[in-house]
Amino acid sequence: MIKLDYKKDLKQLYFPRTGVFEIVEVPHLNFLMIDGHGDPNNNPVYAEAVSALYSLAYGLKFALKPLGVEAVVAPLEGLWWAEDMSAFTLGNKDQWDWTMMIMLPEQVSQELLDSVRQKAIKKKGNPAIENSRLEVFAEGLSVQTMYQGAYKDEGPTIARLHEFIHEQGFELAGKHHEIYLGDPRKSAPEKLKTVIRQPMKPV
């Protein structure tokens, strides 16, 4: 039995130090993804997408066991951006685009996902399940940090991270990336832990 656990196998990507900006090289990884648009706080499409991702991720976890793979389900992640990036930096969430995603073991094939997805569609009746996809995603050179606190208060940390990138002689590349290690339904906002990551490239 192959045992996979992101907390051990990819510790450097999922558990950076709090308040420290770390440069990492993010490799190609498999992700289950669903795209959407709008404010995540009051958009039912967002809630459906997150629910669909978890349904499929756990379905795949159990489908992998007969294949000799025992995997821990990875946390929810999000890519965030806006066509007009001023809407993003100013917090106009109605204009935000997003891709919510969960990292998957490399042993997950398109055929396995299709099989699990068909079962989930019949069982769950969540329309977002049909919009899911399997994609290999590579961010490459990035800067990340662990942020602890409410999501709404991330702004200053993000600004400092961007400043750090420019100080190193790089510029922003790719989309703002967050990894949610806490559950807002169970934890106080000030105790939530989020990995904040930004890809970069030479100027």
N, C-alpha and C positions, 0 to 999 in steps of 0.2 A: 504493500500500500504506500503510495506517494502522499506525504503529508505537506500541505502548503499553508503557510500562515504569514500574511503580510506584515504582522507585527514583528516577526523574526526575519523573514526573507527580504523585506524591503524597509527595514527600520529607518534607514537614512532618508528615505523619501516621505515617510509618514510620521516621523517623530523628531522634527528639528527642535532646537532649543528655543525656549521662550525669550523673546526680546533680542535675539541674535539673528543677523541676516547671514544665511549660509548659501554658498554657491554650490549647486549640484548639477550633475549631468543626468537627465531623466531619460531612460532608455525607451524603446518601443514596448508598449504594454497593450494588452487586450482590454477593451472597455465595452460595456453594454451602455448604450446612449439613447437619450430621447431629447429632442429639441423643442423649444417653446419660446414664448414672448409674453412680456408683461410682468407686473408686480407679483412676486412670489407670495406676498403676504395675503393677498385677497383674490388670487387667480385659481379657480378650481382646476384648470388645466395643469398647473404646476403640481397641485396635490395629487392629481391622477397620475402624473408622470412619476413622481417619487414612489407612490404605491406600486405602480407597474414594475419599476426597477427592482424593488425589493422582492416582489412576487416572483419575478423571473430569476433573480440572483439565488434565491433559496431553492427554487425549482431546479436550477442548474447544479447547485451544491449536491442535492440528492441524486440527480441524474449521473453525476460523476462517480459516485461511490461504486456502482457495479463495474466501472471502468478502472478501478484501482486507484482513484484519486480522492483524497479527503482534504477539503479546502475550507478555510474560514472565510465567511462572507466579508468582503472589504467594505469600508465606510462609503457613504454617499459623498460624491464630489460634484462640483459645479464649475462650468466655464461661463463667464459673464462678460457682456460687451453691449454696445449700442451703436447704431449706424452713425448717430451724432454723439461722439464720445463725451461731449459736454453734459449730455443727459445722464451719462454714467457717473462722471465725476461729481456732478451736482446732486446726485441721488434721485433723479427723476425715474423712479422704478417702472412706471407705466411704459417707458420707452426701452426697457431693457430686453435684450435677447439672452437666451441661456441654453446651455446643454447640460442636463443633469446626467450623471453617469456613475457606474460602479465598476471597479477594476475586476477582471475575470482571469482565471488561470489560462495559460496558453493552450491547455488541453481542450478548452471549449471550442468546438467547431461550429460553423454555420448550420450544419445539419442537426447538431444537438440543440442549438438554440431554437431552430424551427420546430423541432419536436416538442420541446418544453413550452414554447410560445403557444402552439395550438392547444395544448392541454390547459394553459392558463386562460386563454381566451374563452374557452367553454366553461371553465370553473369560476372565473372572476368577473367576467362581463365588463372589464375596464377597457374603454376604447384606446387608451394610451398604450396598451400592450402591443397593439398592432403597429404602432409607430416606432417601436424599439429597433435598434440595429446593433450589430457587432462591428466594431471598428478598431483597427490598430492605430494607436495615437502616440506620437513621439514629440515631446516638448523640447528635448535637447537641453542646452545650457540655460539654467534658470537660477533665480534667487528665491529663497523661501524662508519663512519664520513661523514659529508657533505663536498664535495670538490667543490670549485668554480674555474673554469678556463678551458683552452683547454684540450681536451682528451689527447693530445700528451704530456702534462706536468704533468700527474698524477703520474709519477714514484716516485718522492721523498715522496709524501703523502703515497703511497702504502708501500714504504720501512719503513717509520716511524710507520705505522700501524702494520706491521709485527714485528718491534722491540718492540712495546707496548705489543703485544701478548706474546712474549718471556719473557719480563720483569714481566708479571703476572704469569709466571710459566706454560704457555700453549704452544702448538705447532699448526701449521696450520693444518686444516682438511677441506676437501671439496674444492670447486672451488671458484676462485675469482669471486665476484658478484658485478655488477654495476646496479644502477637504474637511468634512465635518466629523470630528471625532466625538462630539457630544450630542445628546438628544435633547432638543429644546422642550420636549414634553415632560422630561424627567429632571432636568437640571436647571438651576437658577441661571439667568442670563450671564451674570458675572463669572460663572464657573465654566461656561462653555469653552471648549478648546477647538480652534480652527487653524489648519495649516493654510497660510496665505502664500501663494506662489506666483511668480511672474517670469515668463520666458524673456530672454534678452539676446541681443546680437551686437557685434562691434559697430561703432558709429561709422 
